[in-house]
Amino acid sequence: MPRIAYVNGRYVPHAAAVVHIEDRGLQFADSAYEVIAVMNGHFADEAGHLDRLERSLGELKIALPMPRRALRLVMREFVQRNRLKNASLYMQVTRGAAPRDFKFPANVKPALVMTIRPASFGKLVARKAVTVPDIRWKRRDIKTTALVAQVLAKQAAIEKGAYEALMVDDGGFITEGSSTNAWIVDKSNNLVTRPTQNNMILKGVTRNAMQALCKKEKIKIVERPFTVQEAYQAAEVFTTAAVSLVTPIVEIDGRKIGDGKVGAVTSKILSSYLAYAADPEQKQENWSAR
Ligand code: PDD
């Protein structure tokens, strides 16, 4: 089946989809993005992702390329044209194309592109991780395409036979994964995850959904920074993100986590999220992109 991409108002064959050579996304990473799971024909956490896109663009002072209602229609048309029920949708908005100059260009329209690929959900695949220094800028709350630090982190993981890189701040605390939020289950069976204050990590939409679900499941969440040592000694470690959903981390830096198998809390969290995502209503409590 031919893959279709969306480029500034046009649906084009994926292989023929191109952007301008002076697109500011290309030259400055002057752009924001979202990855959204399409699960059984429904967008998982759509409101959360669109709220965050609007917020990222607001922080970058880039205008939304079209009103949200129109964007939602385009997303639906796009999925339909690709005839996919389970997929990963990538959406990117850049400040637009203009001769290279750092200052904002005048009278330039933001550029919107979307790509999509098939995905499957619901399997817990045990993974290894390594820790790497977090070398990113200080506005990690904005989902910009300036991801080269994460590219290097992920590659370092791959080269050590691992799947994810857990990034570590100067104090020895894990900030987040290269493209995921990080969680540990402590000795008292509480879930621990880093707070999103001070813009030092991305406020994950999946992370947020998990928080609401844990409340329902009566799993206690403690929001506090945790160290690499704590992660080594945790009962369970997992990461969350759109599409990959919940990923059990059973080894970090060559050290086995817990008994080295997928843990009970991790399994419960994934089941709970799958049930939630299967409900097209997806009522989230207290969601805020801030
Ligand atoms: N990454 N932290 C970082 C640094 C991320 O890049 C992501 C998502 C997350 C999880 O956020 P969410 O639950 O909203 O997907 C946390 C996406 C999936 C990516 O870049 O492919």
Residues whose N, C-alpha, C, O or C-beta is under 5 A from the ligand:
A	BS01	PDD	V35 E176 G177 S178 S179 T180 N181 L202 K203 G204 V205 T206 R207 T240 A241 A242
